[in-house]
Amino acid sequence: MAKMGRPRAFDRDEAIQQAMHLFWEYGYESTSLALLKERIGGGITAPSFYAAFGSKEKLFQEVVERYTTTYGQVNLSLWDQHLPPRDAIELALRRSAKMQTEKTHPKGCFIVIAANTCSPEHQHVQSLLAEQRALTRAGFEQCIQRAVDSGELVAQTKVEAFAAVFNGFLQGITVLARDGLSHQVLHDAITEIMRNWEEHTTR
C-alpha cells in the first residue's frame, strides 16, 4: 500500500493575508471553502485547512483581527485626544479614502464589504463586523462630543446625527471606490463635506 504524502507546508501568516484579500473582494458568503483552499498557500488540502484554521468562520475572525490592526488603523485619529476634533475626523476620512483606493488590495473597506450580502444563517458574521462599524461610529461621536464640550461646536449640535453625516460618508467611500472614483475626487469630496463643520461652529 502506498504511503500518503505529508500535507504540503505553507506560510500561515501569508495565508491569512491571502484569505483577507479574498473575503475583501468577494465578501464572506461568496468566498467558498473551495476558493480558499485553492487560493491560499498556493493551494492546500481540506485537512491542512482545518488543521491550520479550524473552520472558515474561525479563519474569518483572524482575518478581521488582521484587518483592524493593519488597514483599519487609518481611523485611529478618531481616538487621539491630542488632536483637535475637526482635525481628527478629517484625518480619518482622508487616510481611509487613500487606503480604500490603493491598488495593492481590493477597493473599498473590508469591514463594510465582507458581510454585505450575508444570509441570516451567518448572522454571527454580520454581528462581528457590526461591532467594528459601531466602534468607528463611536469614534466620530466622541470627536463631536469633545467639540461641543469645548465650545467649538454649538451646544444645540445633535451629536449622534452629526456623527452619522461623517460616518455615512466614510462608509459610502466603499461604494465610490469600488465604482472607480479616483482618490483625488474623494479627497476633494472630503474638503466639501468638512464644510459642514463650520456651519456648526460657535465662531
Contacts in CASP RR format, 6 or more apart in sequence:
PFRMAT RR
TARGET T0000
AUTHOR 0000-0000-0000
METHOD contacts of the structure
MODEL  1
MAKMGRPRAFDRDEAIQQAMHLFWEYGYESTSLALLKERIGGGITAPSFY
AAFGSKEKLFQEVVERYTTTYGQVNLSLWDQHLPPRDAIELALRRSAKMQ
TEKTHPKGCFIVIAANTCSPEHQHVQSLLAEQRALTRAGFEQCIQRAVDS
GELVAQTKVEAFAAVFNGFLQGITVLARDGLSHQVLHDAITEIMRNWEEH
TTR
7 44 0 8 1.000
7 45 0 8 1.000
7 47 0 8 1.000
7 48 0 8 1.000
7 51 0 8 1.000
8 43 0 8 1.000
8 44 0 8 1.000
8 45 0 8 1.000
8 48 0 8 1.000
10 40 0 8 1.000
10 41 0 8 1.000
10 42 0 8 1.000
10 43 0 8 1.000
10 44 0 8 1.000
10 48 0 8 1.000
10 52 0 8 1.000
11 41 0 8 1.000
12 52 0 8 1.000
14 41 0 8 1.000
15 40 0 8 1.000
15 41 0 8 1.000
15 44 0 8 1.000
15 52 0 8 1.000
16 59 0 8 1.000
16 62 0 8 1.000
16 63 0 8 1.000
16 66 0 8 1.000
17 66 0 8 1.000
18 39 0 8 1.000
18 40 0 8 1.000
18 41 0 8 1.000
19 31 0 8 1.000
19 36 0 8 1.000
19 40 0 8 1.000
19 59 0 8 1.000
19 60 0 8 1.000
19 63 0 8 1.000
20 63 0 8 1.000
20 66 0 8 1.000
20 67 0 8 1.000
20 110 0 8 1.000
21 105 0 8 1.000
21 106 0 8 1.000
22 31 0 8 1.000
22 35 0 8 1.000
22 36 0 8 1.000
22 39 0 8 1.000
22 40 0 8 1.000
23 31 0 8 1.000
23 60 0 8 1.000
23 63 0 8 1.000
23 110 0 8 1.000
23 114 0 8 1.000
24 67 0 8 1.000
24 105 0 8 1.000
24 106 0 8 1.000
24 108 0 8 1.000
24 110 0 8 1.000
24 113 0 8 1.000
24 114 0 8 1.000
25 31 0 8 1.000
25 106 0 8 1.000
26 35 0 8 1.000
27 113 0 8 1.000
27 114 0 8 1.000
27 115 0 8 1.000
27 116 0 8 1.000
27 117 0 8 1.000
28 60 0 8 1.000
28 114 0 8 1.000
28 115 0 8 1.000
28 118 0 8 1.000
28 122 0 8 1.000
28 125 0 8 1.000
29 117 0 8 1.000
29 118 0 8 1.000
29 119 0 8 1.000
29 122 0 8 1.000
30 117 0 8 1.000
31 56 0 8 1.000
33 46 0 8 1.000
33 49 0 8 1.000
33 56 0 8 1.000
36 49 0 8 1.000
36 56 0 8 1.000
36 59 0 8 1.000
37 43 0 8 1.000
37 44 0 8 1.000
37 45 0 8 1.000
37 46 0 8 1.000
37 49 0 8 1.000
44 52 0 8 1.000
53 59 0 8 1.000
53 62 0 8 1.000
57 124 0 8 1.000
57 125 0 8 1.000
60 114 0 8 1.000
60 125 0 8 1.000
60 128 0 8 1.000
61 128 0 8 1.000
64 111 0 8 1.000
64 114 0 8 1.000
64 128 0 8 1.000
64 129 0 8 1.000
64 132 0 8 1.000
67 110 0 8 1.000
67 111 0 8 1.000
68 111 0 8 1.000
68 132 0 8 1.000
71 99 0 8 1.000
71 105 0 8 1.000
71 110 0 8 1.000
72 99 0 8 1.000
72 111 0 8 1.000
74 92 0 8 1.000
74 95 0 8 1.000
74 96 0 8 1.000
74 98 0 8 1.000
74 99 0 8 1.000
75 92 0 8 1.000
75 95 0 8 1.000
75 96 0 8 1.000
75 136 0 8 1.000
75 139 0 8 1.000
75 170 0 8 1.000
76 92 0 8 1.000
77 83 0 8 1.000
77 87 0 8 1.000
77 88 0 8 1.000
77 89 0 8 1.000
77 91 0 8 1.000
77 92 0 8 1.000
77 95 0 8 1.000
78 88 0 8 1.000
78 89 0 8 1.000
78 92 0 8 1.000
78 136 0 8 1.000
78 139 0 8 1.000
78 140 0 8 1.000
78 142 0 8 1.000
78 143 0 8 1.000
79 139 0 8 1.000
79 142 0 8 1.000
80 88 0 8 1.000
81 146 0 8 1.000
83 91 0 8 1.000
84 152 0 8 1.000
85 143 0 8 1.000
85 144 0 8 1.000
85 146 0 8 1.000
85 147 0 8 1.000
85 150 0 8 1.000
85 152 0 8 1.000
86 143 0 8 1.000
86 147 0 8 1.000
86 152 0 8 1.000
86 194 0 8 1.000
86 197 0 8 1.000
88 143 0 8 1.000
89 140 0 8 1.000
89 143 0 8 1.000
89 144 0 8 1.000
89 166 0 8 1.000
89 194 0 8 1.000
89 197 0 8 1.000
90 190 0 8 1.000
90 194 0 8 1.000
92 170 0 8 1.000
93 166 0 8 1.000
93 169 0 8 1.000
93 170 0 8 1.000
93 173 0 8 1.000
93 190 0 8 1.000
93 193 0 8 1.000
93 194 0 8 1.000
94 187 0 8 1.000
94 190 0 8 1.000
96 109 0 8 1.000
96 170 0 8 1.000
96 173 0 8 1.000
97 173 0 8 1.000
97 177 0 8 1.000
97 183 0 8 1.000
97 186 0 8 1.000
97 187 0 8 1.000
97 190 0 8 1.000
98 183 0 8 1.000
100 107 0 8 1.000
100 108 0 8 1.000
100 109 0 8 1.000
100 173 0 8 1.000
100 174 0 8 1.000
100 177 0 8 1.000
100 186 0 8 1.000
101 107 0 8 1.000
101 108 0 8 1.000
101 177 0 8 1.000
101 181 0 8 1.000
101 182 0 8 1.000
101 183 0 8 1.000
101 186 0 8 1.000
106 113 0 8 1.000
107 174 0 8 1.000
107 177 0 8 1.000
107 178 0 8 1.000
107 180 0 8 1.000
108 173 0 8 1.000
108 174 0 8 1.000
108 177 0 8 1.000
108 178 0 8 1.000
109 170 0 8 1.000
109 171 0 8 1.000
109 173 0 8 1.000
109 174 0 8 1.000
111 129 0 8 1.000
111 132 0 8 1.000
111 133 0 8 1.000
111 136 0 8 1.000
112 133 0 8 1.000
112 171 0 8 1.000
112 172 0 8 1.000
112 174 0 8 1.000
113 174 0 8 1.000
113 178 0 8 1.000
114 125 0 8 1.000
114 129 0 8 1.000
115 122 0 8 1.000
115 125 0 8 1.000
115 126 0 8 1.000
115 128 0 8 1.000
115 129 0 8 1.000
115 130 0 8 1.000
118 125 0 8 1.000
118 126 0 8 1.000
133 171 0 8 1.000
136 167 0 8 1.000
136 170 0 8 1.000
137 163 0 8 1.000
137 164 0 8 1.000
137 167 0 8 1.000
139 163 0 8 1.000
140 163 0 8 1.000
140 164 0 8 1.000
140 166 0 8 1.000
140 167 0 8 1.000
140 170 0 8 1.000
141 159 0 8 1.000
141 160 0 8 1.000
141 163 0 8 1.000
143 163 0 8 1.000
144 153 0 8 1.000
144 157 0 8 1.000
144 159 0 8 1.000
144 162 0 8 1.000
144 163 0 8 1.000
145 159 0 8 1.000
147 153 0 8 1.000
147 157 0 8 1.000
148 154 0 8 1.000
148 155 0 8 1.000
148 157 0 8 1.000
148 159 0 8 1.000
151 202 0 8 1.000
152 201 0 8 1.000
152 202 0 8 1.000
152 203 0 8 1.000
153 162 0 8 1.000
153 197 0 8 1.000
153 200 0 8 1.000
153 201 0 8 1.000
153 202 0 8 1.000
154 200 0 8 1.000
154 201 0 8 1.000
154 202 0 8 1.000
157 200 0 8 1.000
162 196 0 8 1.000
162 200 0 8 1.000
165 193 0 8 1.000
165 196 0 8 1.000
166 193 0 8 1.000
169 189 0 8 1.000
169 190 0 8 1.000
169 193 0 8 1.000
173 186 0 8 1.000
176 185 0 8 1.000
176 186 0 8 1.000
176 189 0 8 1.000
177 186 0 8 1.000
END
